[in-house]
């Protein structure tokens, strides 16, 4: 009899528990290229977001509610991204937005988010244009192009190298990096106009002549890996060695493969370095456990966008757009990309910047660089 009574009590409790209403999910909408030219890189961006969602839900969700990702495909077309973000922004079941992959799509998506007064975290739109107009609802969690030269300027300042030669490949991203560096160098440095070169340039002799004429102490270049390698080849041929040589592409393993030991002592920059910071190391460990391959920048961007949004919602303690907007504007958070911090008036990122690395014995190493960049007749064969 007691056994039957206990069973009935247990069943009543179970029935009561099952009858309890389940809080609806927090829906985060995003449009991410799953087809077209950007699909491969955007796939990693999505994996980062998915890892964030899984971790959040496994730890109890956000404000006691599970997170649901609602992901649409923009087919790598910015115009299509705008259309889809307009739909997501009008959908009252979608609480918040994560931006698309790429600056062009992010620019159009941001306009839709602002018009609808809906929070959007810009996770992979590094161009300044995305935040060029005062905005209230779009916040950048990507490494901005304008920050790519910040670290090397500090290296040059510490070495008392004041005369800069800044050069960029003739494409929008590289030129924005170079102009951002030149603007940041306005106080304390001597830098002329940014020099540009065409994609495919293999001979930089004319640019070396200009750098020599300007008595440049630091050569700072923005472009791709092959461009950086061709610069070094030109330097060696002309027996030219500025006290500091920085090229964005020098951080890539292919730079070393193209040059061998001539790559030594070059400075480069990496947007995401898993060796730096607890947040980055924890992310890499979790990503490897989930996807079995090391994460690249796009994956870190996706994960960071989610982490920033979650931290703001948690701080606000509400799903109200205005409350979360204020929390995002005030938020300071350590992320895999560095310390999140924004300009409240525009939502532009001010905390993230690439890490300067130097090629030492065939590896891109962070830390205090060895300067000056050696003259060609001073170099010894590395055994």
C-alpha angles and dihedrals in degrees: 000000000000090000092054092047091051091049091052091049091050092049091049091052092048091050091050092050092049090050093057110109115249114228111245118251124263103245118214114191125205139165111215128173108255094163135028132040098327097044098102096052093037089055089067090047089055092047089056090052092047092051090052092051092048093050092048094050093045089054095050102280127255120313086350094303131108120247120237122194115212105194125185129187118241092184089231091292119128093206090054090049090056092052092049094047089051087056093046092047091053093048107097091198089066110083103185141005134228114203125246128255113277137027099260093055091041092054092055094040091051091055090055093047093050093047091052094040092235125146114251126178108210101217103168109019107102099168118109091227090075089066100026093111124059108267137175106195109038119080126185121233095166128094104262119231090232090064097058094095099040096094096048091050088058089050091051092047092050089051091047092241106150107163111082134191108198118191133174141185111251098257130106098251097046093045091050090052091050095047090048089053092048091050091049089050093055092104118055100002138081111227129157126206117311111269115221133200134193122258108264095034109155101173120059096174093118091052092048089054090053092048091050092048090051090048088233116191096189128041109202116185136181120196141083133314097265091051091054091050092050090052091056091047089053091047092054094046091051094039090239124151121166115203089251127027117188125172123168092222093054091085092065119097090231090065089064091044090054096048109025111196092354086075091068119120094012115137123225139162135239124199094206123030114177090199093067122077136002093258091056093047093048091049093051092049092050093044092051090050091051103038103018093225128088114263121248129205096281092055091050089050093054094047092046093051090055094045092051092050093048093049091051094048090048092050092047092047090211143075091228110128095224093048093050091043090058091047092052091050091053099036123121113182138162108235136170087267095049135265112348111222129146141193101254094216096057107013089235116152116253102166105058123080134155119263118246113233133181129214105244119170091341097311132102102238129187121218136072107340123233108244149226103045100244123253112248094248091053096059121108127204112262112228 
